[in-house]
Amino acid sequence: MCTVFKAAVTAVLVVDHFHLLQLANAVIDEVRCRLTAQIRGGRGRSGDGNGTGGAGSGPSSAPGGGRPA
């Protein structure tokens, strides 16, 4: 048998708690974002509540930058 294989057979499994929690938090964050999008009916970026925001949808996209004349 190969020396590396012999060492691998007797190896001890070690759990890295930092990366385990990092992975768990990433999964929870993904689910949270998906549920928020479902509840709000979109991406949830706009302040008008319909979730259709994005570039060019706010008052600053109006002529004059959304400032009163």
C-alpha positions as CSV (number, residue, x, y, z in Angstrom):
1,M,0.0,0.0,0.0
2,C,1.0,3.6,-0.6
3,T,2.3,5.5,2.5
4,V,-0.2,8.3,1.9
5,F,-3.1,5.9,1.8
6,K,-2.0,4.3,5.1
7,A,-1.8,7.7,6.7
8,A,-5.2,8.6,5.4
9,V,-6.8,5.5,6.9
10,T,-5.7,6.4,10.4
11,A,-6.5,10.2,10.0
12,V,-8.8,11.9,12.5
13,L,-11.6,14.0,11.2
14,V,-11.4,17.5,12.5
15,V,-14.3,20.0,12.3
16,D,-13.3,23.6,11.6
17,H,-16.0,25.5,13.6
18,F,-15.3,28.9,11.9
19,H,-15.9,27.6,8.4
20,L,-18.8,25.4,9.5
21,L,-20.6,28.5,10.9
22,Q,-19.6,30.5,7.8
23,L,-21.3,28.0,5.6
24,A,-24.4,27.8,7.8
25,N,-24.7,31.6,7.8
26,A,-24.4,31.7,4.0
27,V,-27.2,29.2,3.7
28,I,-29.4,31.0,6.2
29,D,-28.7,34.3,4.4
30,E,-29.7,32.8,1.0
31,V,-33.0,31.5,2.4
32,R,-33.7,34.8,4.2
33,C,-33.2,36.7,0.9
34,R,-35.4,34.3,-1.0
35,L,-38.2,34.6,1.5
36,T,-38.0,38.3,1.7
37,A,-38.3,38.5,-2.1
38,Q,-41.3,36.2,-2.1
39,I,-43.0,38.2,0.7
40,R,-42.3,41.6,-1.0
41,G,-43.1,40.4,-4.4
42,G,-39.8,41.3,-6.0
43,R,-36.3,42.3,-5.1
44,G,-37.4,44.7,-2.4
45,R,-35.2,47.6,-3.5
46,S,-37.7,50.3,-4.0
47,G,-39.2,52.5,-1.2
48,D,-42.7,52.4,-2.8
49,G,-43.4,48.9,-1.6
50,N,-43.9,47.1,-4.9
51,G,-40.3,45.9,-5.2
52,T,-39.8,47.1,-8.8
53,G,-37.0,49.4,-8.0
54,G,-33.6,49.7,-9.6
55,A,-31.8,52.2,-11.6
56,G,-33.9,54.9,-13.1
57,S,-37.1,54.3,-11.0
58,G,-36.7,56.8,-8.2
59,P,-37.3,60.5,-8.1
60,S,-33.7,61.3,-9.1
61,S,-34.4,60.0,-12.6
62,A,-36.8,62.8,-13.3
63,P,-35.6,65.8,-15.3
64,G,-33.7,68.1,-13.0
65,G,-32.7,65.3,-10.6
66,G,-36.0,65.2,-8.8
67,R,-35.5,68.7,-7.3
68,P,-38.4,71.3,-7.4
69,A,-38.1,73.9,-10.2
